[in-house]
């Protein structure tokens, strides 16, 4: 510590000798416990040092202990404040002495750099030669280099940025000894990447053979064996319990945390007392694993933020590329997936970055990552360079093929998605579009996007619902596991021959989630059994018709236990010959339902569609098949030679008989049925208002099965035994779940943590730009934006008004009707009938203009003094005629 110089500086700043001596004494007291202050400020950020002495009034009221290592005599809060002030002054002294900008000034300086200044510095290096260029600024052997994309020439990154500052207007080149007080390297390297340059670090990018992903994961395997059986004790037994640094495995494991020090010791053959487990130096364990693209976490598996003073740690786009490769691309390849989707916000947080989303998006978009991961250019969904931007990469394709159309199957990668936002932001429309996109592919959905195509989109949406590809359910407070997955329902005991029997039994009944999961599983299994691998990768591609051979089985007398005929499940059918049956019987009901479906679907209907319609009609009329609905099997029963009335949709109604020769090889008995190729097996379950139910109660033990890697056919597949039916159950990979969530009803922060971890969240906020700037003289964009600004100021951003309230307004009268009957009542609900705040949102006030509301002062009743109440009492009313002059077009 430069105490004499510091004392003189304080006096020069106008402080008395006594005050200056007191400040120097306080700084020396801190130095006794934290070490040399000059070195401390060179290594750590000022704010992080000051935070060690932070002590608020709330801390004082709670009688919390001294947070600093410095003992305090007297009043704790006052003593710590005095030390903080001395440290602030000493930092200012050091900054002025070294002529180095502070953090904010440095950031502003670096922000001014453009490619022009960087390229000028590179030209200087070419002209002077590397050795002279480094010597001019006193730079040592560089560890971090910078290059331009597509060029082989590299330049020392630190020296290049320091020289580039001299090319700014009124700029000055920096020397190594004054390079931003030790905290500027990270910001400078991030700026280089933001300008399109590539950062290259010595010993990274997979060049260190000791720290490949395979070797690191192998060391973790060995450590797991050591935990389990004591194997490899010679390598691990000398390492004690970890304290601060763990590394997260990139492969599925029961416990994904591993202490950094023994893993690195195993890889290098080093003893525990020869190196550190942290990352303050490049050779430390956590630093080596970090450089290899691994995530360093704490004991709770939370990624650790990167300390700014450790400038050797990889950051920015370079860091994001390595983490994306290790934790997304390679695991997906190992699992045999065709594609993988990376959400920018997830990768950003995993990489330990802070407010660096643009660099993350840039890393995923650029060719450098495509070459590193051997993938073609990704497909992007969502906003441009945001936390919710998603990038889908196709795996297993030639990286040089960049101009072809990406297979639809890999573009529709979302498995679990929640759309959330305030009311009226288009969640319902977006849900329908997402569902159609998942079922039919991006190309079809793109042609159906936009308000002008809304009718066509909803027609496709309804068609897919009728086909059983899309299911819709709304959650509510009383929603239960028994409704959603499966439960027990009473059923009449038909085994009792007595006509007067009142007995019943409880039968397991599938809920909507199990039903749609079973259908999706059947569709996936049927597609796989046909060997349509190409169609699985590209489900919109046309495929050949498939001949399904189905052997009919004779029905038992009570028709209670037939075997399913899978070949009929995915075909399209219509009504053929209808044999006469008695009125009031189940077969008469089944024929009537089939005829109604045929009228509404001249192109044919699916067996699932028929089954659902028949069950609804049976429930309404009370007519059931022999043996009950649970024992009823549609494929076998509908194709019985003597009773069949369902025929392939391509056959003429009534022209099909039981003679195969008479029908071109198509038999209603099911011996040979031409089944139309099912071009897409994706199924979608839409859960509206997903946040209104008790998620843990509704999903139960199945919440784990939602994860993509736990689904049927995946590497970590999990199946559970359902509690009522005792059947094995798993979630198929082709079942997508889309939820909607109104943030005005409940904050996303209150959602079940297990649900948040298993879903991707996409925020939908009000978008005034979609509204007209002139509807009868009213600027709807300005109206909505102004209202929402005021709501966010008075309440929060989650309770804004959505643009959908006004999208249908084509006249001033329609706008007024929306304001009067929708917006104002909603605002009243938001502010709990506090009409003064409603008025503030609308721009009205008791003394100001009256546009939407008007207020009349209320006189105090006789016998009650007006000053008994705080403030003026007002009666608010909605005006008969609105004034939109503030929002004139």
N, C-alpha and C positions, 0 to 999 in steps of 0.2 A: 504494500500500500504506500502510495506517495503522500504521506501525511503532511509534510511541510508545504509541498506544492498545493495540496488540497486546501490547507488553511489559508494560504495567500489568495487562492482563487475565491474562497468564500468571502474574504474581506473585500476583494475586488468587486464582488457581486452586491456589496452594500451591507453586509452583515457585520455586527459588532465583533470585537475580539473575543468577548465572552461567549457569544453565540457560536462563533466559528470554532472555538475550543471545544464547546459542548458537542458539536456535530462530529468533529474529528474523534473525540472520545467515544461517541456512540459507534462510529464506523470501526474503530479499533476493537471495541467490545465484540462486535459481530465477527470480526476477523479471527478472534481467539477461538471461536467455535466452528466457523465455516471454512477457515483457511484464507490464503491470500486473496484479497478482493479483486486485484487486477486479473489474476488467473480465473477467478470465479466468473467475472463478467465476460471474459473472453470465451468461456466454455458454455455458459448458460444464458438464456434470455432474461432480460431484466425483470419482466413480469413474473416469471417462474420463481425468481429469487424473492421478490417482494411478497409473493403469496405465502411464503413460509412464515411471514410475520402478520398475516391478515387476522384481524380479530374485531368482530362487529359488536354492535350493541346487543344484538340477539344472543351472540355467544356469551356476552357478559351476563345477561339476564339468566341464561341457562347454566351459568357457572361452569363453563367448559374450561378445560385445562389449557395451559400455555402450548400453542401449536409449534413454537420454535425451539431450537436447541439452546437458546440463550436464556439463562435464568433472569427473572425480572423481580426487582425489589419495588414494593409499593403497588400502585394501581396497575394491573396487568394491561388493560386496554391502552392506557396512556403511555406506558413504557414501550409497548410494541409499536405504537404509532410514531414515537420518537425515533426508534431504530429504522423504521420504514423511511421516514423523512431523510435521515442521514444517508441511507443507501441510494435514494433517488438523487440526492445532490451529488454523491460521489460518482454515480453513473453519468450524470450530466457533465461533470468535470472530466471524466475519461473520454467521453464523446468529443468534447470540445478540444481536448489536448491532442487527440489522434486525428482530428479533422475528418471524422468518419460519420456519416449520417446515421440517425437512429433507425429503428426498424421501419417505421412508417415512411420516413424520407427515402430510405433505401428502396422500399417497394415501389414508391412513386418514380424513382430514378430508373429502376429496371423496367417498369411498365412503359417507359418512353422508347425503349429500344425497338427497332424494326429490323427486318432482314437487311436493309440497306447498311446499317451500322455494323451488323455482324459480318456481312460479306466484305465490308471495307477492312475490318480487323483481320479476316482471313487472308486478304490480299497482302496486308502488311506482313503476315507470317510467311507468305510465299516469297516476298521480296527480300526480307531480312534473313530468312532461314530459321529453322525451328530453334536452334541453339541461341542465336542472337535475340530472337523474339522473346524467349523465356528469360534470358539474362537481363534484358532491358527493364523488366518489371520485378526482377528478383524472384522468379518462380522456380521451384524445384522440379524434379521429374514428375510429369503429370500422371495422375491416376485416372482421370476422367477426360474423355475425348469427345469431340463433336464432329459430325459430318453432315453433309447435305444428302438428301435422299437421291439415290441413283449415282452417287459419286464415290470413288474409292478413297479420295484424300481425306485425312482426318486432321483435326487441329486440337490443341490443348484447350479444353472447355473453359477452365477458370481464367487463364490468361487471355483467351479470346474475348470473354465478356468484359474483363477489366480494360482491354484495349478499345473495345467497341464504345465504352462510355466516353472516350476521348473524341469520338466522331459525332456526338450529340452537339447541337448548338450550345455554345458556351460550356461545353463539357470538358472533362479532365480524365485522362487515363489513370487507373489506379495501379499501385504496386502491390506485391504479394503481402507485405507486412501491414497494409492498411485495407486489406480486402474485406470490407463490410463487417469488421469486428467479429468475425467468426460465424455470423449467422446468415450470410448472403448467398452462399453457394447453392443451397437448395432452391431458393427463389430464382436464382440465375439459370440453373439448369432446367427448371420448369419452364422458364420463359423461352429458352432455346427450343424446347420441344413444342411449345405453343406456336412458335414461328415456323414449325415444320422441319426443324433439324433433328438429327438422331443422336442420342447420348449413348456412348459406349464406355463401359467401365472395364478396367483391367481385371481379368480373372472371373468375369461373370458371363452371362449369355450361354451357359451350358458348357463352357470350355474347361471347367475344372472337373476332371473325371471322378474325383472323390465325392462330388456332391451332385450327381445326377439324381433324378427323381427315383429311379429304380434302386439305387444304392441307399438313398435316404429311407425309402419305404422298407427296404430289406433290413436296415438297422432297427427300424421300429418293430418289424416282425421278431427280430432277435430279442429286443427288450420285452416284448409281450411274452415270449417264452421264458425269459428270466423272471418276470412277474409270476408266471403260472407254475413253473416247475423248477426254477433255480438254474436253468441252463444258461450258458455264457456267463457264469459267475465271475470268471477270471477277467472279463471285460467290464462288467457293470458293478461288481460288489464294492469297489472303492469309492463310488460316487454316492454322496449323501442325499438327503431329501432336497428337492429343488425349492428355491425360495421365490424367485420373481419371474423366471422365463421358462415358458413351455413352447412347443411347436405343435401345430395342428396337422394331423395326417390328411392326405388328400384321398385316402381310400376308405371304404366303409369299415368301421371298427366300432366295437362296443364303447371303448373309451378312446377318443381321438387325440387326447392330449398326451404329449411325451416331453419329459424334461430335456432341454436343449443340450446340456453338458454331456450326459452319457451317450446321447446319439452321436454327437460330433466326436467324442472320445473313441467310440467304437469304430467310426469311419477312418479316423486318423491314427488309431492305435496309441493314443495319448493317455497318460494318467491324469487323474482328477486335479492334481496340484500343479499342473503345468500350463493351465489356461483358465480363462473365466467363462462363465455361462451366459453373460449378457451380450451387449452389442456396442459398448463404448469405443472399442477398437476393432478394426477390420478382421483381426484374427480371432476375436471372441466367438463363442459357439453360436449365439443367437444371430450375430452379424453374418456369419458364414451361411446359415440356413436362410436368413432373409435374402442374401444375395442370390441364393439358388431359387428364389421365388416361393419360399414357404412362409406361412403366416405365423407370426410370433404372438402368443396369447398369454393371458394371465391364468391364475388357477381356476377361474370360472369360465375359461375358454372364450374370453372376450379379447378381440384383437387389440394389441397395444399401439397407441399412437407413436409416431416416429419423432423422437426428440430432435428439435431443430439444430442443436449444437453438434449432433453427430452427422456431419455432412457426408461421410463416407457411405451412409445407408442409401440404397437405391430408392428412388422416389418417382412420382409423376407417371407419365405414360410407360416408361420402362418397367416400373414396378407392376403396373396394371397388366402389362403383357405377360410377364412371368407368372403372376398369380392366376390369370385366366387360363394359361396353358396347363398349369399343374392341377387346378381345382375344377376346371370345367371341361376343357377339350380332352385331355388324356383320360379322366375317369369315364367320360361318355364313350370314348373309343373302347375302353376295357369292358364296358357294359354292353357293347354291340349296338349302340344307338346309331340311327341314321343321321341325327342332328342334335345340336345342343343350343339352348337359348341362354344368353347372358344378359342380365339386367344391370345397367350401368351403376345404379345405386348400391346394389349388393356387392359388386366387384370393388367399388370405391371403398366401402366400409371394411371389406375383408382385407384390402391392401393396406389398411392403416392410414389412409390419406385423409386430409381435412379440406373440405370445400374445393375439391379438385376434379369435379365431375367432367368438365370439358376435356381435361387431359385423358381421363379414362375413356370417354367416347372416341376421342382422337386415336387412342391406342388401338381400339377395336376396329376402327374404320380403315386404318392405313395398311399399306402393303407389307410393312415390316412384320406385323403380327401374322399376316397370311403366310409369309415365308417361314416364320418361326414355328407356326403350328401346322403347316402344310394343309391349309384350308383355302377355299375360294373366298371371294368377297362376300360378306354377310348380307342378309336381308334385315333392314331396320324397321321396327314398328314403334309407334309412340312419338312423342315430341322430339325435336332435334336437340341432341346433346343435353339431356336432362337426367335426373335421377331415375325416372321411370322409362327411359329409352331402352329398348330391348334389341339385341343383335342375335340373329339365328345363323349358326354356321352349319353347313353341310359337311359331314365327315366321310372320309373314304373316297373323295373325288380327287381328280388330278388338279393340283393347285394352279396349273397353267390354264385350265379351262375356266375362263372368266366371263364369257359372253353368252353362254347358254342360259336357258330359262331354268330357274331353280325348281326342283320338284315341289309340288304343292304340299305333299305330306310333311316335308321338313319345314315349310314355311308356317304351318299351323302347329307350332310346337307347344303352345300354352296348354298346360294340364290343369292347374288350379289358379283361377284368376278372380279377383274381387275388384269391381268398379265402385269407387266411392267418391262422394262429393255432396254438395248442398242439393236441396230439391230443385228440380227443373233444369238440370244440366245435361240432360240427354242420356241418362243411364239406361233407360228402357230401350231406347233406339239402339244404343251402342251394344247392349246385351244381345239384341236380335241380330245385329250385324256380325258380332263375334261368333255367335252360334252358327250362323250360315257360313261364315268363313271357315270355321273348323270342320264343318260337314262337307262343304263343296269346294274349298280351296280359295286361295287369295285372288286368283284371276276372276272367278265368278263373283266373289264379294266386291272386288274393286268396281266391277261393272254395275253393282247394285248400290254403291255408296252415293251419298248426297240426297238432299231433300227431294229432288225431282224424281228419284228412283225409289222413294219410300214405299209406294204401293207395291211395286214389284218385289222389293225386299221382304215386306211382310207377307206377301203371297208365298214366297219360297219358305219363309219361316213357318207359316201355318202348314204348308205341305209336309215339311220335315217333322213337325209335331204329329201330324196324322200318321205318318209312316213309323212313328215311334223312335225316331232318331233324336228328337229333342223332347225333354220333359221339363215341366215348370212346376215349382212349388214355392209357396210363400211361407216364410217362417214367422212365428208369432210367439207370444210369451208362454203359451201352454203347449207348444209343440214338444213332442216326446220321441224317445227312441222307438217306441212301439209303432208310431205312425211313420217314422222315417226309415227305419231299417226292417224290423219285423216285430210282431207282437202276437198275442193270443186273442182269438175271437171265438165267441160261443157259436156252436153249430148244432143243429138238431141231430140227435142220435138215431141215424137211419138203420142201425143194426137191430134196433128194438122193433119187432114186427107189430107190436100193439098199436092200433090206430089211436088210442087215447094216451099214448106215451108223451110225457112232457119232459123227458130226459134230454140232456144236451152234453156236448163235450167241447173242450177248448182245442181249437185247431190253430197251428201257427200260420199267420198270414204275412206275406211279404209286404214291406213298405216300399215307397217309391224309389228309394235309393237302391235297394236290393233288386227291384224289378229292372231298372234301367241298367244296372251293372251286369245282371245276367244276360240281358239282350246284347249289350256291348261285347260281352265275353263270347257269346254264341256267334256274333258277326265276325269277330276276330278269328275264332277257331275255324269257322267255315271258310273264311278267306285263306287261312293257312293250309287247310286240308286240300284246297284246290291247287296249291302250289303257286299262287299268284304273288311271287316275291316282287316282281316288277310293279305290279299294281299296288302292292303295299307301300313301295317307295313313291309311287305316283298315282294316287287313287283316282284322279280325274281322267287318267288315260283310258281309252276304250279297251275293253277286253273281250275275248270270245265268249260266246254262250257256253255254259257248262252243263253237261248232261249228268244229272244226279240219279243214280240207281237207288231206289228205295223199295225194300221188300215189305209188302203189307203183312200185317199179322192179324190173325182172326181175333175178333173182339170176344171177350168173355161175356157171359150172359148178362152180367151187371155193368159191363163197360167201365170197370173201376180201375183197372191197372194195365192199360196199354203202354207200349214202349214208344218213345218219341221217334219221329222220323225227321232227322236233322235236315235232310235234303230239301224238304218243303219249306223250311223256315224263312228263307230269304227271297222266294219268288213272288211274282205278282199274279193275282188270280182274279177271275170274275165268276159270274154265276152260269152254270151249265144246266143240265137236266134236273128238274125239281120233282122228285117222286112225291105222290100224294101222302099226306100225313094228317092225323086228327087235329082239330083245333084245340088249343090249350096245352098241347104237349111242348116239350122243350125243342124237339126238332122243328116244329112249326115256327117257334120263336127264332130259331137259328136261321131258317130259310128267309123269314121276313127281314131280319137284320142284314143278311147277305144281299138281298135285293135292294135295300135302301143304300147300302154302300156302293153297289154297282151303279146306281143312278148318279150318285155324287162323284164317282171316280170311274169314268168310262175307260181310262187307260189301265185300270186294274188296281187292286188294293193288296196289301200284305197280310199274311196270316196274323201277325201281331196286331195290326189295325183291326182285323176282323174279331180277334179274340177280345180285345179291349171293348169294342162296341157291344159284343155279345154279353160280356160280363156286366156292363152298365145296364143293358136292357134286362138282363136276368135279375139284377138287384132291384130294379124298379118294379118289376112285375111279380117277383117272388118265385119265378119259375127257374129251376136249376136242373142240371143233368143228373142222372143217376150216379150216386157216389159223391156228389158235391163238387164244388169248383176246384178244390185242391187235387182231386183225383182225375179231373177232366183233362184229356190230352187232345189238343186240337189237330195236330198233323195226322195222327192215326185215324181219328174218328172221321175227319172231314174227307179222307180219301178212301173210305171203305167202299168196295166195289158195288155193294147193293144200295148204298145210301148217299153216294158222293154227289154234291152239286157244285163243288169248287173245281174249276178247270184253269189251265194256264191262260194268262190274259191274252195271248196271241191267238187262241182258238176261238171260233165263233160260238156264241152262246147257244146251247142246245144241240150243237153238232158233235158233241163228244160222247162216245159210248164206251162200254167196257171192252170193246174189241180194239186191240192195238192197231190192227191193219186198217181199220176204218178211220183212224185218227192220225195217220202219219207217224206212228210210233209214240204218240202221246196218250197215256192211259190215265184215267182218273183214279184207277186203283193205286197209282203211285209206282207201278213197276218201272216205268221210264218217264220222267217228267223233265221237260226242258226248263231249267231255272235260269232266269236272266242273271248275268254276272253282277254281283254287288260291287259297284265301283268305288265305294268309300265306306269304311267300317266305323268311322268316328261317330260317337254318340255324345250328347251334351246334356248335362243336368243343370238347369238354371235355378238358383236359390235366391229369390227376391227377399229383400229385407233380412239378410243373413245375420245381421247384428241384433235383431230383436228377440232371438231365441237364446236359450241357455245351451251354448255350443257343446260343452262337456256332456250335458244330459242327452242331447239329441244324437250326437255322433257316437258317444260311448267309446268302446275300445277300438272302433274303426278309424279313429282320427289318425292313428299311425299308418294305416293302409293307404291314406291319401298321397303320401310322398311318392314321387315318381320312381325312385329306386326300390320302393317296397311293393310295387305293383306286380301283377301276375306276369311271369316270363322274364322279370328283371333279375339281376344278379342277387339282390337281397330280398327276393320275393318273400312275402309273409301272407299266410292264410290263417284265419281264425275259425273256431267253431262257434257258430251262432248259438245263443243261449236257449232259444225256444225250439227251433227246428232241429238243432244238433247237426246242421249241415256245415261243411267247410265252405268258407267264403273268402274271396280276395277281390281286390279292385283291378279290373283290366286296364291296360295302358291306353286303350283307345277311348276311355271315358273321360271327358273333359268336364270340369265343374266351374261354372261361372256364377259368382255371387254379386249382389248389389247391396250397397250400404249407404244409407242416408246419414251423412255426418251431422245433420241438424238434430237427429234423434239420439245419436250416441257417438261419442268420439272414438276414433280408430284406436286410441291408446287404451280403451277399456275392453277391447276384444280379447278373447282367450289367447294367451301367449302361444299355445300349441297351434291354434289356427293361423296366427300371424306368421309363424315360421314355415307353414306348409303352403301358403298362398302367395302369389304375386299380386301386388296392389297397383292399380292404375287410377290415378286421380283425375276426375272430370270436374273442372271448375267452370263458372260462368264465362261465356265468350261473347262479349257485346258485338264483336266484329261480324257475327252471322246475322245481326239484325239490320233493318233498313235505317239509313240515316235520315229518311224523310217519309213519314206516314202521316199524310194530311197536315204537314207542318210540324210534326213532332219528331225529334231526333231520338229514336229508340236506343241507339248506342249510348248517347250521352245520358239518357234517363237511367238506364240500367247501371252504367259505370258509376254514376254519382250516388245512386242509392246504395250500391255495394260498398263504395268507399266509406260511406257514413256508417253502414252496418259494421264493417270491420273495425272502425274506430271506436264505436260504442259497445260492440259485443265481441265478435271474433270472425275470422275468415270462414269458419265452417257453417255459418248461418246466413250466407249470402243468398240472393235471389237468382235463380237460374234463368238463362236466356230462353228456355223452352216456354216460359210463361207468355212470352211476347212473339214467338215465331209465327203464330197464326194471325197476328193483328194486321189488317189491311186498311183500317180506317181509324180516325180519332175516336170514334164511338167504341170500337173494339178495344183500343188501348185503355180508355176510361173504364170499360167494363172489367178488364183484367185488374186494374189498379183498385177498383172499388170492391170487387168480390173475391179476389185472390191475394193480391199483394198486401193490402192494408190489414185484412184479417190475419195473414201470416205474420206480419210485423207485430201485431197486437199479441199474438201467441208467443213470439220470440221474447218480447220484453215484459211478459207477464202483466199485461194490461196497464203498463206504465206509458200512458199516452203522450207524456212529454217527450219520451225518447222516440216514440213513433213519429211525432211531429218533427223532431230533430232530423230523423232520417229523410223525411219528405221535404225538409227545408222550411217548415212552418215553425212559428213561435208565437208566444202570447203577445209580444210587442212587435214582431216583424210581419212580413207578408203572409197572407192566408191563401194558400194555393189548393191544398187538399183537405186540411183540417182547420177548424176555427175553434177558438177557446173563449169562454165567457167566465169572468170572475164570479165566484159564488160568495154571497154575503153570509156572515156568521149568523146562525139562528139566534133569536132573542134569548137573552140570558147567558150567552156564551161569548166571552171576549174573543175578538179576532186574534189577539196575540197568544191565545192558548194553543194555537196550532202553528207549527213552523212553516213559514212560507205561505204564499197565496194559494187558495183553493180554486181550481179551475174545472169547468165542465167542457169536455171536448166532444165535438161531433164532426162527422164526415160531411163535407160540403155537398150540396146538390149538384154543383157544377164545378169541375176541376179547372185549374189554371196551369197550363203547361208552358207558360212563357219562358221559364227558366231553361227549358229543354227545346227551345225553338230550333227548327232545322236551319 
